[in-house]
Amino acid sequence: MKAAGMLRQVSDFSDLSRGHCLQELLRQGEGPSHVLSSPDGQHLLVLQKKQQPPLPQVVAFQRHGVGGADLERNWQQPQPALAGLLFLQSCGTLGSSALALVWEHGRTEVWHFTVAVGWQLLQTLELCQGARARIVSVCSRGASLVWCEERPPLGAHSDVSKCAFRFCICTRALEVGEQGVRLGTVRIVLHNSPEYQVLASPQHVFLVPATASFATTSKFLLIWHPEKAKLTIAAPSAGFIHSKVLRSSSDSDFRRLLLGSVGLLSGLAPLDIRTSAVSNSGGLLLVSTTGTVNVVEPDGTQRHIFDLEGEALAQGSPVQLKTFGSILACVLAGVLYLVDQNSGRLIEKKILSMKEVHFLESPGEEDSIQLLTQTGIYSFSFSRPEDSSRPEPCLVEMVFEEACKYYQRRSLSSSKLTVEKLKKGGVFQAPVALAAILQHSLRQKQKPARGLQDTYTKLLGTMSLELQSYMSLELLKTCVVRASESEVESYCEELVEQEVSRVLHSDMDKDNLAYLNSVFASFPKAAWKATRSCLQLQQNGDGLLVARATPEVWKKVLGGPQQEEVGQNGVVPLFELICASFLRFKPKWLPSFVELTQQYVTISWGYSSKEGPEGRVPLYKRALGVLAKKNKHSEGDDEMELELLLCSKRPKAVLQALHLLIRLKRWQRVVEVAEKFSKLSPLLNKEIFTTLLAEFAQHRELDPYLEMLWPLCPAELTASDILTVVLEHLPPSQEDPVPFSSEGNQLTVGLLKPLLQRVVQRPCVQNEMYSDALQSPTFPPPTPPREH
């Protein structure tokens, strides 16, 4: 590995105030429990937890100068333990610093440093309001303190479940000036909660579960957005879960916050956190017990960065994290790792000669890392890799990672394929060629392109349109981030259209389908417009729906992973997504769309092919399933169900629609459907006529339509068959029949006479079949002459 920097000593403690004292403090016992560096890098704070008297103490050391009183604070055992050491935002003059020592019972000492005087105790405060409260974690965000406070129940033998949620998250303004300290009122952010460790970034506060003893609460993180008064639930494995604005004290209840997400959270795995820290970009860095380093962004999304070696972690070695610009520095078991946060590439791995190492603040020196050890302060200067400001290295790395996933799926070997093996193997030429083409094409805007191989040049010519599309997509994403609120909607519509088009022209696997589901859920109107554009859906002059999509796109729409293949995580197939968009934005087009898709099924797949969508569940049934999942059922849904059944032209669906119309007593439409679909097949004609004849026998609703109904009688139906159907479906007779009924609901021979006459006068089918043979001049035909 090419070295990215070198380690050199910048201080042997001689330029520090009482440097010899700091050196002795670092060398005695097992070293300091905690080292804190001020934001300006001018002060070092060491918290020493000794096993023998004198008991714990805090000592401050000033860098680059000696003057004024020193800070050295120790306390005896009866006093509660120290909960936190915090550098505060000071409103004083240049060269002043403020420090808060917070004890568990809430007592807080605010110390102030000025160049002329040194460290002085400014004021002693009480953070907590209750005498029984105990602070378990505290952090500083701007001019406020945020802490997790334990409030034990009053009863000695309280319910165990209530004892589990005995903590609350509090915040209080704390402003330090030259004259004193101004303490604001206590505000409760979250109450009745489990124990959390609070970590503050400049804009957000992360709440990390302190213990994994409670299965449900240790599966997610909480992110508090103070300026928006909002709490976000995020699970690193699942991303964003839920967000709630805290408008009243009832909204701040932990159980109310989780009320709508318990079912989703119960299926998640518990968090695996070994160490956590906040990066300078505002994200939460998490190290798992297996050495995986991830970053959780304030919006709840998680991104993998790097994997540390698991052997040292298994032995219990501590992990220290610190970010310097875009570089993540990790120290584990005397080994320093430098990782690019953007691409996850290991820049440098350096073995240190000292085990006890602490990171120090080095403002204004983003290209160097300062380390505090027992022998002095060292600086590790690293040179950034060439072209790190450009997107090529990250993009090329993505190409190889995707290639690894692709080849791993196709591989029969159980050994894991890595990027290094892929690059050095010499077998997989496709990712190497694609990486070279990407680097070549993306450099063209900044400097003259380097020569490409002839084969790559041909590939570049083939891929030029795709590369232009990709680069325009990336440019559009940048415009969305920088756009004003009035422009975001138009940019989002264009972005969604490009994303939907991109996915429809790629492999429709489970990941792409889940991505499309999220796009349709987040931008429903834009996704609907993108679907119309990609399929080129429009009405022609006759009012019929037409589409001009390619057969490959239709295969993605109608095929792809089905519901039984994608699992039960709320991911629905693409056809169902489009049908739901039709129902929401253009319901009148849905039956025509289903009819259109059935035409493309016959073109794209063979008859009764199991690979096609009709080999599984018919498309009209899938559209009916989307209709059935609507939240509110309206009168128009019956008409929609009827149209979907009829547009399929399947015998069972047509008969089902006919029965639906009969149930709704829409007789005019019943006869119209019968006239239209009786022409499809003789068998369907017989079923339709028999159904309507049975209805005719039961009531007099069809009497006005008999002139249209009788011509539908099948040719093979005889008079006896008609009478049999009528007699089977006659309503039950009255006990004392009268010659002339006043109700007029009974069937009479006069009503049935035109049909019977029509059937009797019809020529016999059997005579027509044998008429040609009977009219032959000679019967039977003569024997053909024999051939000798």
TABEL-V97458 format. One record per pair of residues at least 24 apart in sequence whose ideal C-beta (glycine too) atoms are under 8 Angstrom apart, sorted by the first residue. I is the first residue (numbers start at 1). J is the second residue. D is the distance in Angstrom with one decimal. If there is no record, write none. Layout:
I_J_D / I_J_D
//
This chain:
1_346_7.6 / 1_348_7.4 / 1_349_6.6 / 3_348_6.8 / 4_338_6.5 / 4_347_4.9 / 4_348_4.2 / 4_382_4.5 / 4_383_6.0 / 4_385_7.3 / 5_338_7.8 / 5_348_6.3 / 5_368_8.0 / 5_380_5.7 / 5_381_4.9 / 5_382_3.3 / 5_383_6.3 / 6_380_7.4 / 6_381_6.4 / 7_350_6.9 / 7_352_7.5 / 7_371_8.0 / 7_378_5.5 / 7_379_7.6 / 7_380_4.9 / 8_378_6.7 / 8_379_5.9 / 8_381_7.5 / 9_375_7.7 / 9_376_5.2 / 9_377_7.2 / 9_378_5.2 / 9_379_7.9 / 10_370_7.3 / 10_376_7.8 / 10_377_5.5 / 10_378_6.6 / 10_379_4.7 / 11_63_7.9 / 11_376_5.4 / 11_377_4.0 / 12_375_7.3 / 12_376_4.3 / 13_376_6.0 / 13_377_7.6 / 15_63_7.1 / 15_64_6.4 / 16_44_7.5 / 16_61_5.3 / 16_62_6.9 / 16_63_5.6 / 17_61_5.8 / 17_62_4.3 / 17_63_8.0 / 17_65_7.1 / 17_66_4.4 / 17_67_7.7 / 17_70_6.9 / 18_61_6.2 / 18_70_6.6 / 19_61_7.4 / 21_59_7.3 / 21_61_7.7 / 22_46_7.0 / 22_59_7.6 / 22_61_5.1 / 23_374_7.3 / 25_59_6.4 / 26_356_7.3 / 26_372_7.9 / 26_373_7.8 / 26_374_4.6 / 27_374_5.4 / 31_356_4.4 / 31_374_7.2 / 32_356_8.0 / 32_358_7.6 / 34_85_6.9 / 35_358_4.1 / 35_360_8.0 / 35_372_6.0 / 36_85_5.3 / 36_87_7.2 / 37_359_7.7 / 37_360_4.4 / 37_361_4.3 / 38_87_5.2 / 38_97_5.6 / 38_361_6.7 / 39_87_6.1 / 39_361_6.0 / 39_363_7.0 / 40_97_7.3 / 40_361_7.3 / 40_363_6.1 / 41_360_6.6 / 41_361_4.5 / 41_362_5.8 / 41_363_5.5 / 41_370_7.7 / 42_97_7.2 / 43_87_7.9 / 43_97_6.0 / 43_113_7.1 / 44_360_7.3 / 44_372_7.2 / 45_85_6.0 / 45_99_7.1 / 47_82_6.9 / 47_85_6.1 / 56_81_7.7 / 56_82_6.7 / 58_82_7.4 / 58_85_6.7 / 58_101_6.5 / 60_99_7.4 / 60_113_8.0 / 60_119_6.1 / 65_115_7.7 / 67_115_6.6 / 67_116_7.5 / 67_118_6.5 / 68_113_7.6 / 68_114_7.3 / 68_115_7.0 / 68_116_6.7 / 68_117_5.2 / 68_118_2.1 / 68_119_6.9 / 69_117_6.7 / 69_118_3.6 / 69_119_5.4 / 69_120_6.5 / 70_118_6.6 / 70_119_6.3 / 71_99_7.4 / 71_111_6.0 / 71_113_7.8 / 71_118_8.0 / 71_119_3.8 / 73_101_6.7 / 73_109_7.6 / 79_103_7.0 / 80_104_3.9 / 80_105_4.7 / 80_134_7.7 / 83_135_4.4 / 83_136_7.0 / 83_137_7.2 / 83_138_5.4 / 83_147_7.6 / 84_135_7.6 / 84_137_7.3 / 84_138_3.9 / 84_139_7.3 / 84_147_7.7 / 86_138_6.8 / 86_139_7.1 / 86_140_4.3 / 86_145_7.3 / 87_140_7.1 / 88_140_5.9 / 88_143_7.9 / 88_174_6.6 / 88_176_5.3 / 89_140_7.5 / 89_142_6.0 / 89_143_5.1 / 89_175_7.8 / 89_176_7.2 / 90_176_5.0 / 90_177_8.0 / 91_175_6.5 / 91_176_6.4 / 91_177_4.7 / 91_178_7.5 / 92_176_7.3 / 92_177_6.7 / 92_178_5.1 / 93_178_7.3 / 96_178_7.8 / 98_122_7.6 / 98_176_4.2 / 100_140_7.2 / 100_145_7.3 / 100_174_7.3 / 102_127_6.8 / 102_135_6.3 / 102_138_5.0 / 102_145_7.6 / 102_147_7.4 / 103_135_7.5 / 104_134_5.2 / 104_135_5.4 / 104_136_7.6 / 105_133_7.4 / 105_134_6.5 / 105_135_7.6 / 106_133_6.0 / 106_135_5.9 / 106_149_7.9 / 110_174_7.7 / 110_176_6.2 / 110_181_5.1 / 112_176_6.7 / 122_176_7.1 / 122_180_6.6 / 122_181_6.1 / 123_180_6.0 / 123_181_4.5 / 125_174_7.9 / 125_181_6.6 / 125_183_5.6 / 127_170_8.0 / 127_172_6.4 / 127_186_7.8 / 128_170_7.9 / 128_186_7.9 / 129_186_5.8 / 136_167_7.3 / 136_195_5.9 / 136_210_7.0 / 137_195_8.0 / 137_196_6.8 / 137_197_4.7 / 137_198_4.9 / 137_210_7.1 / 138_198_6.8 / 139_198_4.7 / 139_199_6.0 / 139_200_4.1 / 139_205_6.9 / 140_200_6.3 / 141_200_3.9 / 141_201_7.8 / 141_202_7.5 / 141_205_6.0 / 141_226_7.1 / 142_202_7.4 / 143_173_6.0 / 143_174_6.6 / 143_175_5.0 / 144_171_5.5 / 144_172_6.5 / 144_173_5.1 / 144_174_6.4 / 144_184_7.7 / 144_226_7.6 / 145_171_6.8 / 145_172_5.4 / 145_174_5.1 / 146_170_7.3 / 146_171_4.7 / 146_189_7.5 / 146_198_5.3 / 146_200_6.2 / 146_205_5.3 / 146_224_7.8 / 147_171_7.8 / 147_198_6.4 / 148_195_6.5 / 148_196_4.9 / 148_197_7.1 / 148_198_5.5 / 148_207_7.7 / 148_210_7.8 / 150_195_7.2 / 164_194_6.1 / 164_214_5.8 / 164_217_8.0 / 165_192_4.7 / 165_193_6.0 / 165_194_6.0 / 165_254_6.1 / 165_255_7.4 / 166_192_7.9 / 167_193_5.2 / 167_194_6.1 / 167_195_5.1 / 167_196_6.9 / 168_192_7.2 / 168_193_6.2 / 169_193_6.5 / 169_196_6.6 / 169_198_7.0 / 169_207_6.6 / 169_224_7.3 / 171_226_7.4 / 188_249_7.3 / 188_252_6.1 / 189_224_5.9 / 189_231_7.6 / 189_246_7.2 / 189_252_6.4 / 190_222_7.4 / 190_224_7.8 / 190_231_6.9 / 190_252_5.4 / 190_253_7.9 / 190_254_5.7 / 190_257_7.3 / 191_249_8.0 / 191_252_5.8 / 191_253_6.3 / 191_254_6.9 / 192_253_5.6 / 192_254_4.9 / 192_255_6.3 / 193_254_3.9 / 194_254_7.5 / 196_222_7.0 / 197_276_7.3 / 199_276_6.4 / 199_277_7.4 / 199_278_5.1 / 199_284_6.6 / 200_278_6.9 / 201_278_4.9 / 201_279_7.9 / 201_282_4.2 / 201_283_7.5 / 201_284_7.7 / 201_298_7.3 / 202_282_6.2 / 203_227_7.1 / 203_282_6.0 / 203_298_6.9 / 204_282_6.5 / 204_298_4.6 / 206_276_7.8 / 206_278_6.9 / 206_284_4.7 / 206_296_7.4 / 208_273_6.7 / 208_276_5.4 / 208_284_7.5 / 209_271_6.3 / 209_273_7.8 / 212_270_5.6 / 212_271_7.1 / 215_270_6.6 / 216_262_7.4 / 216_265_6.4 / 216_266_6.9 / 218_270_4.8 / 218_271_5.6 / 219_265_5.5 / 219_268_4.5 / 219_269_6.9 / 219_270_5.4 / 219_271_6.3 / 220_265_6.0 / 220_268_7.1 / 220_271_7.4 / 221_271_7.4 / 221_284_7.3 / 221_296_6.5 / 223_298_5.9 / 223_300_6.6 / 225_298_7.4 / 231_257_6.2 / 232_298_7.9 / 232_299_7.5 / 232_300_5.5 / 233_257_7.1 / 233_258_7.3 / 233_261_6.0 / 233_265_7.8 / 233_300_7.7 / 234_296_6.5 / 234_300_3.2 / 234_301_7.8 / 234_302_7.9 / 235_265_7.0 / 235_268_5.1 / 235_271_8.0 / 236_271_6.9 / 236_286_6.7 / 236_294_6.2 / 236_296_5.7 / 236_302_4.3 / 237_268_6.1 / 237_269_6.2 / 237_302_7.5 / 238_264_7.6 / 238_268_6.0 / 239_300_5.6 / 239_301_5.2 / 239_302_6.5 / 240_299_6.4 / 240_300_3.6 / 240_301_6.7 / 241_265_7.0 / 241_300_7.1 / 274_313_6.7 / 274_319_6.4 / 275_318_7.5 / 275_319_4.5 / 275_320_7.8 / 275_321_6.5 / 277_321_4.2 / 277_322_7.3 / 279_323_4.2 / 279_328_7.4 / 279_341_7.3 / 280_323_4.8 / 280_324_7.6 / 280_325_7.5 / 281_323_7.1 / 281_341_7.7 / 285_321_5.2 / 285_323_7.5 / 285_328_7.3 / 287_319_5.2 / 287_321_6.9 / 287_330_7.9 / 289_313_6.4 / 293_321_7.8 / 293_328_7.3 / 293_330_7.0 / 293_339_7.4 / 295_341_7.2 / 304_344_6.8 / 305_339_6.2 / 305_341_6.0 / 305_344_5.0 / 306_330_7.7 / 306_337_7.2 / 306_339_4.5 / 306_344_5.5 / 306_346_6.9 / 308_332_5.7 / 308_337_6.7 / 309_335_7.7 / 320_357_7.0 / 320_358_7.1 / 320_359_6.3 / 322_359_3.9 / 322_369_7.4 / 324_362_7.5 / 324_366_5.8 / 324_368_7.7 / 324_369_5.6 / 325_366_4.1 / 325_367_7.7 / 326_388_7.8 / 327_369_7.8 / 327_382_7.1 / 329_359_6.7 / 329_369_5.4 / 331_357_5.1 / 331_359_7.6 / 331_371_8.0 / 336_380_7.0 / 338_369_7.9 / 338_382_6.1 / 340_385_7.6 / 340_388_7.2 / 340_393_8.0 / 342_394_5.7 / 343_393_5.6 / 343_394_4.2 / 343_397_5.3 / 344_397_7.3 / 345_385_8.0 / 345_393_6.9 / 345_397_6.7 / 347_382_6.8 / 347_385_6.6 / 348_382_6.2 / 350_380_7.5 / 390_442_7.1 / 390_443_7.8 / 390_446_7.3 / 391_442_6.6 / 391_474_7.9 / 392_438_6.9 / 392_439_5.0 / 392_442_5.5 / 392_443_7.1 / 395_438_5.7 / 395_442_7.2 / 396_435_4.5 / 396_438_6.2 / 396_439_6.3 / 399_431_5.4 / 399_434_5.4 / 399_435_5.1 / 399_438_6.7 / 400_431_5.4 / 400_435_6.9 / 402_431_8.0 / 403_428_6.5 / 403_430_7.0 / 403_431_3.8 / 433_459_6.1 / 437_463_6.4 / 437_467_7.7 / 438_467_7.7 / 441_467_5.3 / 442_471_7.7 / 469_498_7.4 / 469_502_7.5 / 472_498_7.6 / 473_498_5.1 / 473_499_7.6 / 473_502_7.1 / 492_523_5.9 / 492_526_5.6 / 493_523_7.7 / 493_525_7.8 / 493_526_4.3 / 493_529_6.1 / 493_530_7.7 / 495_526_8.0 / 496_523_4.9 / 496_526_3.9 / 496_527_5.7 / 496_529_7.8 / 496_530_5.1 / 497_526_7.2 / 497_529_6.7 / 497_530_4.0 / 497_533_5.6 / 497_534_7.5 / 499_530_7.7 / 500_527_6.5 / 500_530_4.0 / 500_531_6.7 / 500_534_5.8 / 501_530_7.1 / 501_533_7.7 / 501_534_5.2 / 504_534_5.6 / 504_553_5.4 / 504_556_5.3 / 504_557_7.6 / 505_552_7.7 / 505_553_7.3 / 508_556_4.7 / 508_559_7.4 / 508_560_4.0 / 508_561_7.0 / 508_574_6.9 / 509_561_7.0 / 510_561_5.6 / 510_565_7.5 / 510_566_5.4 / 510_567_7.9 / 510_571_7.5 / 513_560_6.4 / 513_561_5.5 / 513_566_6.0 / 513_571_6.0 / 513_573_7.0 / 513_574_6.6 / 514_566_7.5 / 514_569_7.6 / 514_571_5.0 / 516_574_6.3 / 516_577_6.6 / 517_570_7.3 / 517_571_5.1 / 517_572_6.5 / 517_577_6.7 / 520_577_5.0 / 520_580_7.7 / 520_581_7.0 / 524_581_6.9 / 524_584_6.6 / 524_585_8.0 / 525_585_7.1 / 527_577_7.9 / 527_581_6.5 / 528_581_4.4 / 528_584_7.3 / 528_585_4.8 / 528_586_7.9 / 531_578_5.6 / 531_581_6.0 / 537_589_7.5 / 537_593_7.4 / 544_592_6.9 / 545_589_5.8 / 545_592_3.8 / 545_593_6.2 / 545_596_5.8 / 546_596_7.6 / 547_596_5.9 / 547_600_8.0 / 551_600_7.3 / 551_603_6.8 / 551_604_5.4 / 554_597_7.6 / 554_600_4.6 / 554_604_5.8 / 555_604_5.6 / 557_597_7.4 / 558_597_5.9 / 558_600_6.9 / 558_601_6.1 / 558_604_7.2 / 558_612_7.4 / 558_613_4.6 / 558_619_7.2 / 559_611_7.5 / 559_612_6.9 / 559_613_6.0 / 562_616_6.2 / 562_617_7.9 / 573_622_7.8 / 575_613_7.2 / 575_619_7.0 / 575_622_6.0 / 576_622_6.2 / 576_625_7.2 / 576_626_5.3 / 579_622_7.3 / 579_623_4.9 / 579_626_4.3 / 579_627_8.0 / 580_626_5.4 / 583_626_6.6 / 583_627_6.7 / 583_630_6.9 / 583_640_7.8 / 587_636_7.1 / 587_640_6.4 / 590_623_6.6 / 590_640_6.8 / 590_643_7.8 / 590_644_7.2 / 591_640_7.4 / 591_643_3.9 / 591_644_5.6 / 591_646_7.7 / 591_647_4.4 / 592_647_7.3 / 594_619_5.7 / 594_620_5.6 / 594_623_5.1 / 594_644_6.1 / 594_647_5.4 / 594_648_7.2 / 595_647_4.2 / 595_648_7.8 / 598_647_7.8 / 598_648_7.0 / 618_648_6.6 / 618_650_7.0 / 619_648_7.6 / 620_644_5.2 / 620_645_6.7 / 620_647_6.6 / 620_648_3.8 / 620_650_7.3 / 620_653_6.2 / 638_664_6.9 / 646_673_6.8 / 646_677_7.6 / 649_677_7.4 / 649_680_6.6 / 651_680_7.8 / 651_681_7.1 / 651_683_7.1 / 651_684_4.8 / 651_687_7.1 / 654_680_7.8 / 654_684_6.6 / 654_688_7.7 / 655_684_7.8 / 655_687_6.0 / 655_688_7.3 / 655_691_7.1 / 658_688_6.5 / 658_691_6.3 / 659_691_7.6 / 662_691_7.8 / 662_695_6.2 / 665_701_6.8 / 667_701_5.4 / 667_702_6.0 / 667_704_7.8 / 667_705_6.3 / 668_705_7.4 / 670_702_7.8 / 671_702_7.7 / 671_705_4.6 / 671_708_5.3 / 671_709_6.3 / 674_709_7.3 / 674_712_6.0 / 675_708_6.5 / 675_712_6.9 / 678_712_5.2 / 682_714_6.4 / 682_716_7.9 / 685_712_6.7 / 685_714_5.5 / 686_714_4.7 / 686_716_7.6 / 686_717_7.1 / 688_712_7.0 / 689_713_5.8 / 689_714_6.1 / 689_717_7.3 / 690_725_6.0 / 693_722_6.9 / 693_725_5.2 / 693_726_6.8 / 693_729_7.8 / 694_725_6.2 / 694_728_7.5 / 694_729_4.1 / 695_729_7.9 / 696_726_7.8 / 696_747_7.7 / 697_725_7.2 / 697_726_4.5 / 697_727_8.0 / 697_728_8.0 / 697_729_4.2 / 697_730_5.4 / 697_731_8.0 / 697_747_5.8 / 698_729_5.7 / 698_730_7.4 / 698_731_5.5 / 699_731_7.7 / 699_745_6.4 / 700_744_6.8 / 700_745_5.7 / 703_751_6.8 / 706_751_7.2 / 706_754_7.1 / 706_755_7.9 / 710_754_6.1 / 710_755_4.9 / 710_758_5.9 / 713_755_6.5 / 713_758_6.7 / 713_759_6.6 / 715_762_7.1 / 715_765_6.0 / 716_765_6.5 / 717_759_6.9 / 718_759_6.5 / 719_756_5.3 / 719_759_5.0 / 719_760_6.0 / 722_752_7.7 / 722_755_6.5 / 722_756_6.8 / 722_759_6.6 / 726_752_6.8
//
